[in-house]
């Protein structure tokens, strides 16, 4: 039976600190604002950015508990599922992905799920009503039993990898940026799915800097999620942060023609492939905020590039 490495971080060999890259972009230049990209997508070739930072503390906990099977949750286009599958393969662990949408079971796998399967992840598709109840211990126990998994060998990682351990991992991202950023960079932006990265990032930044989250899902639930994660990790609020929920483009895995055109132009101008479901929405939102005068002339804004485009996706798709 495979067991987690005693030091998963060392075994996965990240490239940290990830680079901080300035790009000259007219959308910001015309307002006297510098744009800095924190290239966390380069932190690891298979487990990029915030996924590495959130997974490693959980992998350490799995190692401490002697668990050899990782079980986690995600939708059909989940970056987290792909990262977990890759980490499990690299560490010699078993991985099971509980996928939202029982109707997907009989269909060909999309490129994201195909990558998970190629990395050895066992995929189990569940109906959406059951998936919504995945936080209930009895539901998880039932799912594990249905898959024939021994609970003593299983380590459950929540959807998106966001829990108190992950928040502490993402706080290191904030501390890393605090060591790198010029004094003029008062805002650090990140796209948000489950809120764990924002919760940790804000805690790691120093006084005078604010973390700005761009939700990629519809709804006003994320503020409560971030507050709850900070309570679990730190016992209460930590750092200065806020959300701007205007740029989700209709919800997760949805884009618009305007967003695609923006991302294609950004790629052409800067030679940087832009992931559409998270990164493009954040960069587009920052451009709008610059136009609205949200950033004072002479200041800089940093944007965390959390990951590369999904496998099989054309940059313009």
Secondary structure, 3 states (H helix, E strand, C coil): CCCCCCCHHHHHCCCCCCCEEEECCHHHHCCCCEEEEECHHHCCCCCCHHHHHHHHHHHHHHHHHCCCEEEEEECCCCHHHHHHHHHHHHHCCEEEEEEECHHHCCCCCCHHHHHHHHCCCEEEEECHHHHHCCCCHHHHHHHHHHCCCCHHHEEECCHHHCCHHHHHHHHHHHHHHHHHCCCCEEEEEEEECCCHHHHHHHHHCCCCCEEEEEECCCCCCHHHHHHHHHHHHHCCCCCCEEECCCCCCCCCCCCCHHHHHHHHHHHHHHCCCCCCCCHHHHHHHHHHHHHHCCCCCCCEEEEECCCCCCCCCCCCC
